[in-house]
Amino acid sequence: MLLFGNPAYVDWQSRHAGNDAWGFILKTLAWPSWSFSSTQSLQTVLANDIKAILLIVFTGIFVAALVGARGALSGFFAGWGGYIFAAALAGFLAAFIQVDASLLGAFGWASLGAVYGLFVGWIVGLATLAARA
């Protein structure tokens, strides 16, 4: 999130990501973006920053709750699944801070968070697996 959510990467991917599979990955990596932009409304900046903070907090909560399972790969799936749930919930809650917030918009942010968690959460899964070993 610190690497791909920063303003420099978000600006770069918006100019260079195409409408192919690689562009989809580049756009997905930028989902939990954070910024201190003066060109966006305060509510948008606040919603994006809170989304990034909530992702970190919820990841810790969900991974801790799910990691109790036994088995060789349970740590991996607990970390990966926990990250998917954390990203979806962070997106859902942060969407209500946006200008013109709506339930449909919150569902959209939650779905983007779940997709982000699906493609990036394996990193958290590997870290959780390594920590359990």
Secondary structure, 3 states (H helix, E strand, C coil): CCCCCCHHHHHHHHHHCCCCHHHHHHHHHCCCCCCCCCCCCHHHHHHHHHHHHHHHHHHHHHHHHHCCCCCCCHHHHHHHHHHHHHHHHHHHHHHHHCCCCCHHHHHHHHHHHHHHHHHHHHHHHHHHHHHHC
